């Protein structure tokens, strides 16, 4: 059994697409500031970030979801990720790989 404690990481996503990953504690000042209308530069690690240039602060789960959707993946009714081009059979809802016919009903 592993007992490694991993610190919670958050992604500061900039409007230009750059992602800065940092520990939650380090992002907290920025998160607090983003809740106000104030615009300021905040030091994160070795970098200075303008709070006005930020798209948002996201969890790894959200970032993974964004990446998957960017790659054309989609979630089926059960919340399982499917690849680009895969589709649900209109008749039986079976998930069919891209370019294939349904194994259940041959459509
Ligand atoms: Zn079918």
Boltz pocket constraint, residues with backbone or C-beta under 6 A from the ligand:
constraints:
  - pocket:
      binder: B
      contacts: [[A, 89], [A, 90], [A, 91], [A, 92], [A, 93], [A, 94], [A, 102], [A, 103], [A, 104], [A, 105], [A, 106], [A, 107]]
      max_distance: 6.0
